[in-house]
Amino acid sequence: MQTKEKRLAGLFVQQSGDPESVHYRDLFSLWKDNRYFPVYFSKKKIEGVADQVLELQPK
């Protein structure tokens, strides 16, 4: 069994509904080549690999 920080995932659908986003097509080539991407769970690791942060504020 994998440890939490060594999980892999694969996804065909786009991660963004915005065709102008850098993440709109970024998973397609991985899926096409039967490759996977790492999934992180610890806050420290996520903060270390995040390229942007979206902060939501309630009205």
Z-matrix of the N, CA and C atoms (Angstrom, degrees):
N
C 1 1.445
C 2 1.528 1 109.58
N 3 1.318 2 116.32 1 139.27
C 4 1.454 3 121.09 2 -179.55
C 5 1.519 4 110.89 3 -75.00
N 6 1.329 5 115.76 4 148.86
C 7 1.454 6 118.88 5 170.76
C 8 1.522 7 107.90 6 -74.70
N 9 1.310 8 115.73 7 163.26
C 10 1.469 9 119.04 8 -177.62
C 11 1.519 10 113.10 9 -53.33
N 12 1.311 11 117.99 10 -44.23
C 13 1.465 12 120.06 11 -174.92
C 14 1.524 13 113.14 12 -79.95
N 15 1.301 14 118.52 13 3.13
C 16 1.460 15 120.28 14 178.41
C 17 1.522 16 111.36 15 -117.46
N 18 1.307 17 117.13 16 25.00
C 19 1.468 18 121.35 17 178.19
C 20 1.521 19 109.45 18 -77.46
N 21 1.321 20 115.16 19 144.99
C 22 1.458 21 121.55 20 176.50
C 23 1.523 22 108.45 21 -121.86
N 24 1.314 23 115.36 22 152.54
C 25 1.463 24 120.24 23 178.86
C 26 1.521 25 109.33 24 -142.60
N 27 1.296 26 115.69 25 160.92
C 28 1.452 27 122.38 26 174.90
C 29 1.512 28 108.79 27 -138.17
N 30 1.307 29 116.04 28 141.86
C 31 1.455 30 120.63 29 -175.77
C 32 1.514 31 108.69 30 -149.80
N 33 1.308 32 117.68 31 132.41
C 34 1.462 33 120.20 32 178.85
C 35 1.512 34 112.17 33 -91.00
N 36 1.316 35 116.77 34 -36.41
C 37 1.469 36 119.46 35 -174.90
C 38 1.525 37 110.62 36 -69.01
N 39 1.322 38 114.94 37 154.78
C 40 1.454 39 120.79 38 179.35
C 41 1.525 40 110.21 39 -67.46
N 42 1.321 41 116.74 40 149.81
C 43 1.450 42 121.94 41 179.11
C 44 1.515 43 111.76 42 -91.35
N 45 1.306 44 117.60 43 -6.00
C 46 1.451 45 121.21 44 -179.93
C 47 1.519 46 108.40 45 -137.10
N 48 1.303 47 117.35 46 141.37
C 49 1.456 48 121.14 47 175.20
C 50 1.514 49 111.74 48 -85.10
N 51 1.323 50 116.93 49 1.44
C 52 1.461 51 122.58 50 -177.23
C 53 1.522 52 109.74 51 -102.41
N 54 1.338 53 118.73 52 109.33
C 55 1.467 54 120.97 53 -179.43
C 56 1.533 55 113.80 54 -59.42
N 57 1.323 56 118.22 55 -18.70
C 58 1.464 57 121.62 56 178.70
C 59 1.530 58 112.40 57 -84.92
N 60 1.321 59 117.86 58 -10.53
C 61 1.464 60 121.85 59 -178.31
C 62 1.527 61 110.85 60 -73.02
N 63 1.330 62 116.52 61 145.53
C 64 1.468 63 120.72 62 176.38
C 65 1.531 64 110.79 63 -67.16
N 66 1.325 65 117.62 64 -17.63
C 67 1.466 66 121.16 65 -178.74
C 68 1.535 67 113.18 66 -97.25
N 69 1.328 68 117.23 67 5.95
C 70 1.464 69 120.27 68 -177.73
C 71 1.525 70 111.90 69 -65.85
N 72 1.326 71 117.63 70 -40.95
C 73 1.470 72 121.54 71 -176.65
C 74 1.528 73 113.27 72 -120.92
N 75 1.321 74 118.06 73 10.68
C 76 1.462 75 119.15 74 -170.18
C 77 1.530 76 114.67 75 -69.52
N 78 1.311 77 119.71 76 -16.41
C 79 1.462 78 120.67 77 -179.99
C 80 1.536 79 112.96 78 -98.54
N 81 1.324 80 116.92 79 -11.27
C 82 1.462 81 119.66 80 -175.92
C 83 1.530 82 112.27 81 -61.74
N 84 1.329 83 117.48 82 -46.85
C 85 1.469 84 119.54 83 -177.25
C 86 1.530 85 111.40 84 -64.10
N 87 1.335 86 117.07 85 -35.51
C 88 1.470 87 119.34 86 175.99
C 89 1.526 88 109.94 87 -62.44
N 90 1.321 89 116.42 88 -47.26
C 91 1.463 90 120.99 89 -179.75
C 92 1.529 91 110.26 90 -61.04
N 93 1.331 92 116.49 91 -45.79
C 94 1.464 93 122.02 92 -178.03
C 95 1.527 94 111.49 93 -60.28
N 96 1.329 95 116.56 94 -37.01
C 97 1.468 96 121.60 95 -178.13
C 98 1.526 97 112.69 96 -93.10
N 99 1.345 98 116.76 97 11.26
C 100 1.468 99 122.64 98 179.67
C 101 1.535 100 111.69 99 56.20
N 102 1.340 101 115.17 100 43.72
C 103 1.459 102 121.42 101 178.24
C 104 1.524 103 108.84 102 -114.59
N 105 1.313 104 115.89 103 169.32
C 106 1.463 105 121.66 104 -176.10
C 107 1.515 106 110.69 105 -129.30
N 108 1.322 107 116.19 106 166.81
C 109 1.458 108 121.36 107 177.26
C 110 1.524 109 109.00 108 -121.91
N 111 1.340 110 116.94 109 152.74
C 112 1.468 111 119.72 110 -179.47
C 113 1.525 112 111.27 111 -74.68
N 114 1.324 113 115.89 112 148.50
C 115 1.462 114 122.72 113 175.47
C 116 1.528 115 106.90 114 -118.04
N 117 1.318 116 116.68 115 126.56
C 118 1.460 117 121.64 116 -176.34
C 119 1.525 118 110.65 117 -106.92
N 120 1.329 119 115.75 118 149.32
C 121 1.455 120 121.30 119 -177.49
C 122 1.524 121 113.25 120 -121.91
N 123 1.315 122 118.44 121 -29.31
C 124 1.462 123 119.25 122 -177.44
C 125 1.530 124 109.78 123 -80.25
N 126 1.329 125 115.79 124 142.61
C 127 1.464 126 121.21 125 -179.13
C 128 1.529 127 110.53 126 -58.59
N 129 1.325 128 116.92 127 -41.64
C 130 1.466 129 121.29 128 -179.11
C 131 1.533 130 111.36 129 -60.41
N 132 1.322 131 117.01 130 -45.77
C 133 1.468 132 120.68 131 -179.44
C 134 1.530 133 110.91 132 -67.76
N 135 1.320 134 116.67 133 -42.20
C 136 1.468 135 120.49 134 179.25
C 137 1.519 136 110.25 135 -61.06
N 138 1.329 137 117.17 136 -45.99
C 139 1.466 138 120.34 137 178.61
C 140 1.525 139 110.97 138 -63.26
N 141 1.318 140 117.45 139 -30.85
C 142 1.454 141 121.34 140 -179.71
C 143 1.526 142 114.42 141 -73.90
N 144 1.316 143 117.49 142 -25.38
C 145 1.465 144 119.98 143 -177.41
C 146 1.525 145 113.76 144 -109.49
N 147 1.331 146 117.78 145 -9.10
C 148 1.467 147 121.14 146 -177.79
C 149 1.522 148 110.89 147 -67.16
N 150 1.331 149 116.49 148 135.10
C 151 1.463 150 119.10 149 176.47
C 152 1.529 151 111.85 150 -97.06
N 153 1.343 152 116.11 151 -11.50
C 154 1.466 153 120.46 152 175.66
C 155 1.532 154 108.60 153 -161.68
N 156 1.323 155 115.34 154 161.62
C 157 1.456 156 121.65 155 179.46
C 158 1.523 157 108.48 156 -129.87
N 159 1.301 158 116.82 157 132.26
C 160 1.454 159 122.70 158 176.23
C 161 1.525 160 107.18 159 -109.97
N 162 1.307 161 116.64 160 116.21
C 163 1.448 162 121.33 161 -179.58
C 164 1.517 163 109.26 162 -106.12
N 165 1.317 164 116.39 163 121.03
C 166 1.462 165 122.09 164 -178.89
C 167 1.529 166 109.43 165 -96.80
N 168 1.316 167 117.06 166 134.33
C 169 1.451 168 123.04 167 179.92
C 170 1.525 169 109.00 168 -120.33
N 171 1.334 170 118.18 169 127.42
C 172 1.467 171 119.78 170 177.27
C 173 1.527 172 110.66 171 -68.34
N 174 1.307 173 115.99 172 151.70
C 175 1.476 174 120.65 173 177.67
C 176 1.493 175 110.22 174 -83.63
